[in-house]
């Protein structure tokens, strides 16, 4: 019988597998690359496929576009003077459309907005441990 050696991944090895840098499938601007890194960080590498990474690139670029459009909108204002008088700035509609794209891409990539927040992750862990500690014998449900 062959001598089989057991190996186990320690916490350090798991952290490396989870936090290793994934390269985007196409060239991104530095700002978009920063968003890309932040968006992929909550999930392990094994959960990202090539189509997912491509969609995350689109999502990162949408985030950059949203910041640029909101900056321009705040400089111009929501109401602008047109040839027929004051009207709503068309850039406001662009901001809304970019937000819709961000939501659609986030759903496609299964990215939960709260999962990108370290504080939200810590709160969720604390809540889960509190629920586990209380268990089913809390007397609230007969």
Secondary structure, 3 states (H helix, E strand, C coil): CCCCCCCCCCHHHHHHHHHCCCCCCCCCCHHHHHHHHHHHCCCCHHHCCHHHHHHHHHHHHHHHHHHHHHHHHHHHCCEEEECCEEEECHHHHHHHHHHHHHHHHHHHCCCCHHHHCHHHHHHHHHHHHHHHHHCCCCCCCC
